[in-house]
Amino acid sequence: MTSFIISLLASFVLSTVHAKVGQLFPIDGKFDYQIGGAYTPSSDVKIVSRDNAENPVKGLYNICYINAFQSQPGDEKWWKTNHPDLLLKKKNGAYFEDEDWPGEFFLDTTTAAKRSALFAIQKELIQGCADKGFDAIEPDNLDTFTRSNKLLTKANNIAFSKLLADFAHSLGLAYAQKNTQISASDKKTVGFDFAIAEECQQWEECDSYTDLYGEYVIEIEYSDSSDGIAAYKTACKARGGKSPVILRDRDVVAKGKKNYRYEAC
């Protein structure tokens, strides 16, 4: 009887936590993207995303960035020393490195056992975000399966996403879909709560996010090309004021640094 009562209480607490997850960011709130370096946001900003090593901003809706599907730059030695089996390898045995972001290596989500081992590591980042007081998780590089020469599958990464999302939800955190076009079934399986979409206007894929999340889509276009700037202007006309749309420099450097750029509409 005692164990039955404890089980009921645990279910009630968990359902209460999940109910809080529905409290998402204000869709008309101004967003600032600070994953490349934290700084004091302007007074009209209501939403901010920062790296998990940083602290949230009191009074704002705070999103915590984690590199969920790749290693972080500088962590290569740790992974190769402690968990070489959890880094994806090419057919020639070489570790699979991100061509656009040197020093980031793909995590191997190909089996349930590897996903479980990766979860035990990555969950600590999510726990840290919760402990600091963040409101949501931004898990980057869901799309590694599209860049892995078919070594990874979407099913692999969706299954790993569900482990991370379930844990985030158990801590009262919302969980974002970061980039990558998925189906409504995938969204339901994982339990994604909102989307963060980079360059969806430039690649003409914003509908794939708004169809699933309505106005709960944070859009980021980048200023390192004329196409990116034009895309930002087009996005502002289409969705500005309805949901957060911003323009940022590609490296997302802190304010005051060389090449910093930020606009919002």
C-alpha positions as CSV (number, residue, x, y, z in Angstrom):
1,M,0.0,0.0,0.0
2,T,2.8,2.4,0.9
3,S,4.6,1.8,-2.4
4,F,1.2,2.4,-4.2
5,I,0.7,5.8,-2.5
6,I,4.3,6.8,-3.3
7,S,3.8,5.9,-6.9
8,L,0.6,8.0,-7.0
9,L,2.4,11.0,-5.5
10,A,5.3,10.6,-8.0
11,S,2.8,10.6,-10.9
12,F,1.1,13.7,-9.5
13,V,4.3,15.6,-9.1
14,L,5.5,14.6,-12.6
15,S,2.2,15.7,-14.2
16,T,2.4,19.0,-12.3
17,V,5.9,19.6,-13.7
18,H,4.8,18.8,-17.2
19,A,1.9,21.3,-16.9
20,K,4.5,24.1,-16.1
21,V,6.3,23.3,-19.4
22,G,3.4,24.8,-21.3
23,Q,4.5,28.3,-20.0
24,L,6.5,29.2,-23.1
25,F,8.2,32.5,-24.1
26,P,6.0,35.5,-25.0
27,I,5.6,35.3,-28.8
28,D,5.7,39.1,-29.2
29,G,8.8,39.3,-27.0
30,K,12.1,40.6,-28.3
31,F,14.8,37.9,-28.5
32,D,18.6,38.1,-28.1
33,Y,20.9,35.3,-29.2
34,Q,24.0,35.2,-26.9
35,I,25.4,31.7,-27.3
36,G,28.8,33.0,-28.4
37,G,29.2,35.2,-25.4
38,A,27.0,36.7,-22.7
39,Y,26.4,40.4,-22.3
40,T,23.7,42.7,-20.7
41,P,20.7,42.6,-23.0
42,S,18.8,45.8,-23.9
43,S,15.9,46.7,-21.6
44,D,13.3,45.7,-24.2
45,V,14.5,42.1,-24.6
46,K,12.2,39.5,-23.1
47,I,13.9,36.3,-24.3
48,V,17.5,35.3,-24.3
49,S,19.5,32.2,-25.2
50,R,22.9,31.6,-23.6
51,D,25.4,28.8,-23.5
52,N,25.0,26.4,-20.5
53,A,28.2,27.7,-19.0
54,E,26.6,31.1,-18.5
55,N,23.9,32.3,-16.1
56,P,20.4,33.2,-16.9
57,V,19.1,36.8,-16.8
58,K,16.7,37.6,-14.0
59,G,13.2,38.5,-15.1
60,L,13.6,37.2,-18.7
61,Y,12.7,33.9,-20.4
62,N,16.0,32.1,-20.5
63,I,16.9,29.4,-22.9
64,C,20.0,27.2,-22.2
65,Y,22.1,26.1,-25.2
66,I,23.7,22.6,-25.2
67,N,25.5,20.9,-28.1
68,A,23.4,17.8,-27.8
69,F,24.6,15.9,-30.9
70,Q,28.2,17.0,-31.2
71,S,31.2,17.6,-28.9
72,Q,32.1,21.1,-28.0
73,P,35.4,22.7,-29.3
74,G,38.1,22.0,-26.7
75,D,36.4,18.8,-25.5
76,E,37.9,16.5,-28.1
77,K,40.6,15.1,-25.8
78,W,38.1,14.3,-23.1
79,W,35.8,12.4,-25.4
80,K,38.6,10.5,-27.1
81,T,40.1,9.6,-23.8
82,N,37.0,8.7,-21.8
83,H,34.4,7.7,-24.4
84,P,36.0,7.1,-27.8
85,D,33.2,4.6,-28.6
86,L,30.6,7.3,-28.4
87,L,32.1,9.4,-31.1
88,L,30.9,8.6,-34.6
89,K,33.6,7.0,-36.9
90,K,33.8,7.0,-40.6
91,K,34.2,3.8,-42.6
92,N,38.0,4.4,-42.6
93,G,38.0,4.6,-38.8
94,A,38.5,8.4,-38.6
95,Y,36.4,10.4,-36.2
96,F,33.6,12.3,-38.0
97,E,34.3,16.0,-37.6
98,D,31.9,18.8,-38.5
99,E,33.3,20.4,-41.7
100,D,32.0,23.8,-40.9
101,W,32.9,23.8,-37.2
102,P,36.4,22.3,-36.7
103,G,36.8,20.7,-33.3
104,E,33.2,19.5,-33.1
105,F,32.8,15.7,-33.5
106,F,29.5,13.9,-34.2
107,L,28.2,11.8,-31.3
108,D,27.2,8.2,-32.2
109,T,23.5,7.7,-31.6
110,T,23.2,4.5,-33.7
111,T,22.3,2.0,-30.9
112,A,20.1,2.1,-27.8
113,A,23.2,1.3,-25.7
114,K,25.1,4.2,-27.1
115,R,22.2,6.6,-26.7
116,S,21.8,5.5,-23.1
117,A,25.5,6.1,-22.4
118,L,25.3,9.5,-24.2
119,F,22.2,10.4,-22.2
120,A,24.0,9.8,-18.9
121,I,26.6,12.4,-20.0
122,Q,24.4,15.0,-21.7
123,K,21.7,14.9,-18.9
124,E,24.2,16.6,-16.6
125,L,24.2,19.7,-18.9
126,I,20.4,19.8,-18.7
127,Q,20.5,19.4,-14.9
128,G,22.9,22.2,-14.7
129,C,20.6,24.4,-16.8
130,A,17.7,23.6,-14.4
131,D,19.9,24.3,-11.3
132,K,20.8,27.7,-12.6
133,G,17.2,28.7,-13.3
134,F,16.9,28.5,-17.0
135,D,13.4,28.0,-18.5
136,A,14.1,25.9,-21.6
137,I,16.7,23.8,-23.5
138,E,18.2,24.6,-27.0
139,P,19.7,21.3,-28.1
140,D,21.9,21.9,-31.1
141,N,22.8,19.7,-34.1
142,L,19.7,17.5,-34.3
143,D,20.6,17.4,-38.0
144,T,23.8,15.4,-37.8
145,F,22.0,12.5,-39.5
146,T,21.7,14.7,-42.7
147,R,25.4,15.3,-42.7
148,S,26.8,11.9,-41.7
149,N,27.1,10.2,-45.0
150,K,24.1,8.1,-43.9
151,L,26.0,6.7,-40.9
152,L,23.3,8.1,-38.7
153,T,19.5,8.1,-39.3
154,K,16.7,10.4,-38.3
155,A,15.3,7.6,-36.2
156,N,18.6,7.5,-34.2
157,N,18.5,11.2,-33.4
158,I,14.7,11.3,-32.7
159,A,15.2,8.4,-30.2
160,F,18.0,10.3,-28.5
161,S,16.0,13.5,-28.5
162,K,13.2,11.8,-26.6
163,L,15.5,10.8,-23.8
164,L,16.8,14.3,-23.5
165,A,13.3,15.9,-23.8
166,D,11.7,13.6,-21.2
167,F,14.5,14.5,-18.8
168,A,14.1,18.2,-19.5
169,H,10.4,18.0,-19.0
170,S,10.8,16.1,-15.7
171,L,12.8,19.2,-14.5
172,G,10.1,21.6,-15.7
173,L,12.1,22.8,-18.7
174,A,10.7,23.3,-22.2
175,Y,12.6,21.6,-25.0
176,A,13.2,23.1,-28.4
177,Q,13.5,21.6,-31.9
178,K,16.7,23.2,-33.2
179,N,16.7,23.3,-37.0
180,T,16.0,20.3,-39.3
181,Q,12.6,19.6,-40.9
182,I,10.7,16.8,-39.1
183,S,7.2,15.4,-39.2
184,A,4.3,16.0,-36.8
185,S,4.7,12.4,-35.7
186,D,8.4,13.1,-34.8
187,K,7.3,16.2,-32.8
188,K,4.8,14.2,-30.9
189,T,7.3,11.3,-30.3
190,V,9.9,13.6,-28.8
191,G,7.6,16.2,-27.2
192,F,9.2,19.2,-28.7
193,D,7.6,22.4,-27.3
194,F,8.8,25.1,-29.7
195,A,11.4,25.6,-32.5
196,I,14.5,27.6,-32.9
197,A,15.2,27.9,-36.7
198,E,18.4,29.3,-38.2
199,E,18.1,30.7,-41.7
200,C,14.7,29.2,-42.4
201,Q,13.8,32.2,-44.6
202,Q,17.0,32.0,-46.6
203,W,16.4,28.3,-47.2
204,E,12.6,28.8,-47.7
205,E,11.6,26.3,-45.0
206,C,10.0,28.4,-42.3
207,D,6.6,26.8,-43.1
208,S,7.9,23.5,-41.9
209,Y,8.3,25.1,-38.4
210,T,5.2,27.3,-38.3
211,D,3.1,24.4,-39.4
212,L,4.1,22.5,-36.3
213,Y,4.5,25.3,-33.7
214,G,2.4,28.2,-35.0
215,E,4.0,31.4,-33.6
216,Y,6.2,29.6,-31.2
217,V,9.2,29.7,-33.5
218,I,12.3,31.8,-32.9
219,E,13.9,32.7,-36.2
220,I,17.6,33.7,-36.7
221,E,19.0,34.9,-40.0
222,Y,22.7,35.7,-40.4
223,S,24.4,38.8,-41.7
224,D,27.5,37.3,-43.4
225,S,26.0,37.4,-46.8
226,S,23.7,39.7,-48.8
227,D,21.3,36.8,-49.1
228,G,21.1,36.5,-45.3
229,I,20.3,40.2,-44.9
230,A,17.7,40.1,-47.6
231,A,16.2,37.0,-46.0
232,Y,16.0,38.8,-42.7
233,K,14.1,41.7,-44.3
234,T,11.7,39.3,-45.9
235,A,11.2,37.4,-42.7
236,C,10.4,40.7,-40.9
237,K,7.7,41.5,-43.4
238,A,6.2,38.0,-43.1
239,R,6.5,37.3,-39.4
240,G,8.0,40.3,-37.6
241,G,5.9,41.2,-34.5
242,K,4.1,37.9,-34.6
243,S,7.0,35.8,-33.4
244,P,10.7,36.6,-32.6
245,V,12.8,37.3,-35.7
246,I,16.4,38.5,-35.5
247,L,19.6,39.1,-37.5
248,R,22.9,38.1,-36.0
249,D,26.6,37.8,-37.0
250,R,27.5,34.2,-37.9
251,D,29.8,33.7,-34.8
252,V,27.2,35.2,-32.5
253,V,30.0,37.2,-30.7
254,A,29.3,39.3,-27.6
255,K,28.3,42.9,-27.9
256,G,31.4,45.1,-28.3
257,K,33.4,42.4,-30.1
258,K,34.6,42.8,-33.7
259,N,31.9,41.8,-36.3
260,Y,29.1,41.9,-33.7
261,R,25.7,42.5,-35.3
262,Y,22.2,42.4,-34.0
263,E,18.9,43.5,-35.3
264,A,15.3,42.5,-34.3
265,C,11.9,43.1,-35.8
